[in-house]
Amino acid sequence: MLTGGQVLAQQPDSTFFSNDTTAGRSQSGSGQGEVPQVLKKFVKEYQNTVKRDTLAGKEEEVVRQSAALRNLVMDNTLSTMGQNFYEYFYEQWDPPETDRHFTVYIEEKPSPGMGNMVMIKINYDKVFQSRLTPRQDMIKKVAQQAVNRSENYIANYQQIKQQLEGADMKGSGIY
C-alpha cells in the first residue's frame, strides 16, 4: 500500500543492455553463459544511433522554431488609418540581413485633433513616431519613412549600442 508521496517505479529490464557478464544469463537461471559479443556490439551501435538521431532531431526542431519566430512585425493598431499604415509598412518592409533576432511593434494611440499617433518599436526601443492623417498618400509617405528608419536602426544596431554604452555615457550624470 502506498502512503502520501510514495511512488513505485518499474525498473526497465536491462538484462541484454548491461556489459557485465552476469546480466547476460537467461532469466530462468539455466546458466547458458554470456551474451555474444556481436549482440553487445549491435546493441551499443543501436543506442548510439538512437541518441545521435534524437539530438539531430532536436537541433532541427529548435532551428525550425527559431526561424518561425524571427523578425516578426506585430500589429497593435486601433483604427482604419492605423491598419492602412501597417499594411503599407509591411508591403515595403524588407528586414536587413542580420544574425540578431528582433520584433517590430507597430502601435497606435489616439490623439486629440486630426489623426492618431503611430509608433514603431524594435524590441521595445522606440525608433519612430509620427502623426497619421486620414489621407492615404500621407499614410504611405509616413510608412515609407518608418520603414527607412527601422531598417537603418536594425542595420546599425551594434554601432548605436556601442555609442550609448560608451565611456562618456557612463556615470551617475551628476558631474
Secondary structure as UniProt FT lines:
FT   TURN            4..5
FT   TURN            15..17
FT   TURN            21..24
FT   TURN            27..28
FT   HELIX           37..68
FT   STRAND          72..76
FT   HELIX           80..92
FT   STRAND          103..110
FT   STRAND          116..122
FT   TURN            123..124
FT   STRAND          125..132
FT   HELIX           136..155
FT   HELIX           157..164
FT   HELIX           167..169
//
